[in-house]
Amino acid sequence: MLSGCVNVRKPLPVRWPVMPSLELFKKGERVLILAPHPDDEVIACAGVIQQALKAGANVKIIYLTNGDHNELAFIVYEKRITIRQGEFVHMGQVRQKEAVKAMKFLGLSENDLVFLGYPDFGTFTIFSQYWQRKKPFRDLLTRISSVPYKDNPSYGAPYQGESILNDLVKQIQYYKPDKIFVSHPADVNVDHKSLYLFLQIALSDLEGQIPKPRVYPYLVHCVGWPKPRHYHPELELYPPEEFRTSRINWVRSDLSFGELDKKYQATLFYKSQTRSSAFYLFSFARENELFGDYPQVELEKQLASKEKEAIEAEGQVSYAEEDNYLIVRVNKPKKLSSRFGVLLYMFGYSKNTVFAAMPKIRIIAMANKCRVFNAKKRAINSGVLLEFGENYLILKIPLKLLGEPDYVLTSLKAYRGNLPIDAVGFRKIKVK
């Protein structure tokens, strides 16, 4: 029986326009859900799973990690202060078993689930730094550098970008999904970001080999969201306030009372997580689920404008292509102090170069100083130009530095000293 907290008024959608509904599922349709950790598929897509199965669609779930890095949850679950090194793998096995039970409750079999078992909280580092390296990424807690779960199809695979990308390509190529639900590029959790990035590269590598699927990103981690916390099935789920002015094309999937109750019950199977974070996990058991992505920035079309700039959705960041440079401009209404800086990631993709060989660029800029890294190595003669004005910061990045890409996956975070003040999730910028 559904029941929420008492004395809670249903908030009115004052700022949000009416959102279109997610397209109905069809019989025989192939639906793929990509989950960074066990439980993400439930809190973000339990309603979608039920609706797809009810329509006669096929559903498959791929888990990037086993979620074996949540120390606080494990301490509460195991009821002791310390956890020995090898027990992190044990907890990963616990979460995998919980996922199997939760998905069986929703109507899936264990054969519909694929657990890759890559390092929790380490996959973004792998994406940005560990490609074609003799020494793979090594998890700081487990001291492991390859998939340790013997029953997983990726068992023994080194913690490298090629391993994750190859696994995703193989699974998608075989399954040929019509719809893919994946973690959002603006999610603050690093594994959620990386799974979205790996998917974009995998789909680019498979272009022309499989029909192009529709991709629906879901948001889980955003500071202070959802509001209010705890279990409120009588409330609707709206995007975070910070996305109010974005151009994300949100769609919603409304849940029936039965679907919502079943979502709540499925979440309860994750005992290792609900014992410490029930107030958060149950916040997603509401009248609807949400999906939406940033639009692709089309520089070729937008450069025809007088200013030769492609304005980012929030209006504070703009992108342009000029004289073989990709230009990033950060505008601020107030005078910038010498402590203002940005952290910029830029991952280029080219059909002519395998992604493993493409540069993985990270730029740290503050005042008149700029440091550029390609993966873990400092790029001394990068050719990056920095202009620091009274209320703006401009970076000019040579396209050659980015590997002469067809498109760039980029994100930006602005700081005042050590304090983050603004962020833009990963965007796809078409260059050629």
Secondary structure, 3 states (H helix, E strand, C coil): CCCCCCCCCCCCCCCCCCCCECCCCCCCCEEEEEECCCCHHHHHHHHHHHHHHHCCCEEEEEEEECCCCCHHHHHHHHCCCCCCCCHHHHHHHHHHHHHHHHHHHHCCCHHHEEEEEECCCCHHHHHHHCCCCCCCCCCCCCCCCECCCCCCCCCCCECCHHHHHHHHHHHHHHHCCCEEEEECCCCCCHHHHHHHHHHHHHHHHCECCECCCEEEEECCCECCECCCCCCCCCCCCCCCHHHCCCCCCCEEEECCHHHHHHHHHHHCCCHHHHHHHHHHHHHHCCCEEEECCCCCEEHHHHCCCCCCCEECCCCCEEEEEECCEEEEEEECCCCCCCCEEEEEEEEEEECCECHHHCCEEEEEEECCEEEEEECCEECCCCCCEEEECCCEEEEEEECCCCCCCCEEEEEEEEEECCEEEEEEEEEEEECC
